[in-house]
Amino acid sequence: MKKFLSIFLVAILAISLAACGSNNSSGENTNSNSDSATGGEQITPEKIVMGFVPSQESDTIADTVAPLADRLGEELGIEVEGRVMTDYTALIEAMGSNEVHVGFIPAFGYVLANEQYGAEVILKSIRYGSGTYKAQYIVRADSGIESLADLEGKIWAYPDAASTSGFLFPASQLMDEFDIASAQDLQTTFFSDTVQSGAHDTAAIAVYEGDADVATTFEDVRTGLEEEYPDIMEKTKVIGYTEEIPNDTISVTKELDDELVQKIKDTFLSFNEDEDMIKIMNEVYSWDEISEATDEEYKVVKETYEKFKDSISF
């Protein structure tokens, strides 16, 4: 079992420390040119690396995204590699050091990457016709837990400390609703313990199997678990939701050449007309469509993070 506050602080500290390192620690050869707007240099890598973190446990994601990377490479005329990262913190750090150039990251992960490294959002997912979604609170149906207030003293399973729906928005909502002053108080005076499960589906499974009392996940993670756990809808229930959250992003490192970024953006948007490519996006992250995105759309996440960050007791 891992404590809520420790996981969050480790994630933020790791990202902060990585910000002090080299912007190209991978040792790859690049072509560079002066960026007159920022005074820095822009790069065109010999190989573009796309970073993924499974939102659900998967041993085959690397094979699944390989055709997507190959097709992107064909369109760009540059080799593209799909790389599976251990978690969102690792992906953000890799983008900060230019070991990963294009990241599939959730809204909170984007905010962290933007704050620490100047990463830029270029695209977002569309699911069921919407560019937003909600987080949910899952408990066992026989637990006697009927409301968020009943979660006091219980064990909370969440996917990842950098997960928007699994971590940031539920924590912020609970702190607001129950006038909890700090993240440490949320841990010690509200929840009895927390566990970082590594993925949304494993958080839900922890509740199903009785290893945690509540899991926070995207809505509704359980549908992807029904084949393996046919009675999960009967054995668990949802007791609440957060406010709307902007969908996850495709973001790029700030050093990538502007023309290359535009080509990447245009190529991904062209996949909306390619049934095979959208099928891959759906298999990996349940994306139905790819849409343009701007930093302004993630203002609500930044505001939530700032409020949450200020409440942490160091």
KELUMGU-482306 format. One line per field, with one value per residue (C-alpha): residue in one letter; x, y, z. Coordinates in steps of 0.2 Angstrom, whole numbers. Layout:
REM residues N
type [A  ...]
east [X  ...]
north [Y  ...]
up [Z  ...]
***
This chain:
REM residues 314
type [M  K  K  F  L  S  I  F  L  V  A  I  L  A  I  S  L  A  A  C  G  S  N  N  S  S  G  E  N  T  N  S  N  S  D  S  A  T  G  G  E  Q  I  T  P  E  K  I  V  M  G  F  V  P  S  Q  E  S  D  T  I  A  D  T  V  A  P  L  A  D  R  L  G  E  E  L  G  I  E  V  E  G  R  V  M  T  D  Y  T  A  L  I  E  A  M  G  S  N  E  V  H  V  G  F  I  P  A  F  G  Y  V  L  A  N  E  Q  Y  G  A  E  V  I  L  K  S  I  R  Y  G  S  G  T  Y  K  A  Q  Y  I  V  R  A  D  S  G  I  E  S  L  A  D  L  E  G  K  I  W  A  Y  P  D  A  A  S  T  S  G  F  L  F  P  A  S  Q  L  M  D  E  F  D  I  A  S  A  Q  D  L  Q  T  T  F  F  S  D  T  V  Q  S  G  A  H  D  T  A  A  I  A  V  Y  E  G  D  A  D  V  A  T  T  F  E  D  V  R  T  G  L  E  E  E  Y  P  D  I  M  E  K  T  K  V  I  G  Y  T  E  E  I  P  N  D  T  I  S  V  T  K  E  L  D  D  E  L  V  Q  K  I  K  D  T  F  L  S  F  N  E  D  E  D  M  I  K  I  M  N  E  V  Y  S  W  D  E  I  S  E  A  T  D  E  E  Y  K  V  V  K  E  T  Y  E  K  F  K  D  S  I  S  F]
east [0  7  2  -7  4  21  16  11  27  38  30  32  49  55  48  56  73  72  69  87  94  99  85  93  99  95  110  101  107  96  96  93  89  87  69  68  52  60  79  81  84  71  75  71  75  81  68  52  48  29  26  11  5  -9  -25  -29  -17  -10  5  2  1  18  12  -5  3  16  6  1  19  24  10  15  33  28  18  32  47  55  56  43  44  30  37  27  32  29  18  14  28  40  32  33  51  55  47  57  73  68  69  50  44  26  16  -1  -5  -20  -25  -16  -1  -1  -2  13  23  18  23  39  45  34  26  13  -4  -9  -23  -36  -47  -66  -76  -95  -95  -88  -71  -74  -78  -80  -72  -82  -81  -83  -87  -93  -112  -113  -101  -115  -106  -119  -111  -95  -96  -96  -79  -71  -60  -59  -46  -44  -37  -32  -22  -8  -3  -3  -20  -33  -48  -40  -32  -32  -51  -57  -45  -49  -68  -66  -55  -68  -83  -77  -67  -50  -36  -22  -18  -10  -26  -35  -24  -23  -40  -51  -45  -37  -25  -22  -15  -8  -14  -5  -20  -39  -45  -34  -40  -58  -52  -45  -63  -71  -59  -60  -43  -49  -66  -66  -58  -58  -57  -63  -82  -85  -70  -80  -87  -69  -69  -85  -77  -65  -77  -94  -103  -93  -108  -118  -104  -99  -108  -105  -109  -103  -95  -83  -86  -82  -64  -55  -51  -33  -21  -7  6  24  40  43  59  51  52  36  34  37  24  11  15  12  -4  -11  -6  -15  -31  -30  -32  -50  -53  -44  -54  -38  -30  -45  -47  -30  -33  -49  -41  -27  -37  -55  -53  -67  -60  -45  -48  -38  -34  -27  -19  -34  -46  -35  -37  -49  -36  -23  -34  -38  -20  -15  -28  -23  -4  -6  -15  -1  8  27]
north [0  17  33  46  61  52  46  64  72  59  62  81  79  68  79  94  86  80  98  102  89  90  93  79  66  52  56  56  65  80  94  111  129  145  148  167  168  160  162  143  129  119  101  88  71  57  47  53  43  43  39  29  24  10  17  -1  -15  -22  -32  -29  -11  -9  -21  -13  5  -1  1  18  23  15  25  41  38  35  51  62  53  50  34  34  23  19  17  11  20  13  28  46  53  43  49  67  66  58  72  84  76  74  55  56  69  66  61  53  61  65  83  83  75  89  103  96  94  111  119  110  108  119  105  110  102  100  87  79  64  64  50  47  64  74  82  80  66  63  53  41  33  14  4  -14  -15  -24  -12  -1  14  25  43  52  55  36  35  42  29  19  13  22  14  26  23  35  51  60  54  68  57  44  56  75  79  66  73  91  87  78  91  105  95  90  106  96  108  98  82  76  78  69  54  54  61  55  39  26  21  23  11  16  3  8  8  12  -6  -13  1  -5  -24  -19  -14  -29  -41  -32  -25  -7  1  14  17  32  30  37  33  19  8  -7  -10  -16  -28  -38  -51  -56  -51  -55  -49  -33  -23  -32  -33  -15  2  20  32  49  58  73  89  88  85  89  74  67  75  72  84  88  94  113  110  101  111  120  114  96  99  105  89  78  87  86  68  63  73  64  47  52  47  31  17  6  20  26  7  7  23  15  0  9  23  22  37  39  54  66  84  100  107  123  126  137  122  115  130  121  108  121  130  113  109  126  125  107  111  126  114  102  103  100]
up [0  -4  4  -6  -2  -4  -22  -27  -20  -28  -45  -44  -37  -51  -64  -56  -55  -73  -78  -72  -84  -103  -116  -126  -115  -127  -138  -154  -169  -173  -186  -177  -182  -172  -165  -166  -156  -140  -143  -142  -155  -164  -169  -182  -175  -186  -177  -168  -153  -147  -129  -123  -106  -105  -98  -95  -91  -108  -113  -131  -133  -141  -155  -156  -159  -171  -187  -181  -179  -196  -205  -196  -202  -220  -220  -212  -221  -204  -194  -179  -164  -152  -134  -119  -103  -86  -80  -84  -73  -84  -100  -94  -89  -106  -115  -104  -110  -128  -127  -132  -144  -145  -130  -128  -110  -100  -96  -79  -87  -100  -87  -78  -94  -100  -83  -81  -99  -110  -119  -131  -134  -152  -152  -141  -141  -145  -137  -140  -149  -134  -130  -111  -99  -80  -67  -57  -39  -39  -24  -21  -22  -5  4  12  4  -3  -4  -5  14  17  10  26  34  18  7  -10  -26  -40  -56  -56  -47  -64  -69  -71  -69  -57  -46  -48  -50  -37  -24  -28  -26  -10  -2  -8  -2  15  18  19  21  13  4  19  29  15  18  37  42  28  19  30  16  -3  -16  -33  -45  -61  -72  -72  -74  -60  -48  -52  -50  -33  -28  -36  -27  -10  -9  -9  -4  -18  -35  -45  -64  -80  -85  -87  -86  -81  -98  -104  -90  -92  -103  -89  -75  -81  -65  -62  -66  -52  -40  -41  -42  -45  -31  -39  -53  -54  -65  -84  -88  -105  -114  -116  -127  -140  -135  -142  -135  -137  -146  -161  -177  -181  -198  -192  -178  -191  -202  -187  -183  -201  -202  -186  -192  -208  -198  -195  -213  -211  -203  -199  -189  -179  -175  -167  -158  -151  -146  -137  -129  -134  -146  -159  -167  -166  -165  -164  -146  -138  -121  -116  -116  -101  -91  -79  -76  -73  -60  -51  -50  -43  -30  -26  -26  -14  -2  0  17  14]
***
